[in-house]
Amino acid sequence: MSRYVLIYSGSQTAESRDEQDAILAAWEAWYAKMGSAIAAGGDPLGSSKFISAPGSPAADGDGGMPASGYTVIEASSLDAAASACADHPHLEHGGRVHIFEAIDLH
């Protein structure tokens, strides 16, 4: 099995407490469905800085790579990882899920 990093972009803003609870329940259901394939649960992401050249100061913002959170999963292939994300709850509210293979250098 290989590891894949899911980077979430876009937001899931809830307009009410009920909607927030429904979004959280959908995420919990997806995590439960994935079971042991979740290698690292991840977290939402907050403020960011980026550095674009050696020695340059860090600048505020995402540098053109918006990300709102991440999760690490295990799957047999990139296609299998993508398939596992086809019904990801982040997609239900206009978000995107970017799937990257994590290359094991050891």
Sequence and secondary structure as in RCSB ss.txt:
>XXXX:A:sequence
MSRYVLIYSGSQTAESRDEQDAILAAWEAWYAKMGSAIAAGGDPLGSSKFISAPGSPAADGDGGMPASGYTVIEA
SSLDAAASACADHPHLEHGGRVHIFEAIDLH
>XXXX:A:secstr
 EEEEEEEES    SSHHHHHHHHHHHHHHHHHHGGGEEEEEEE    EE  STT   EES TT    EEEEEEE
SSHHHHHHHTTT GGGGGT EEEEEEE    
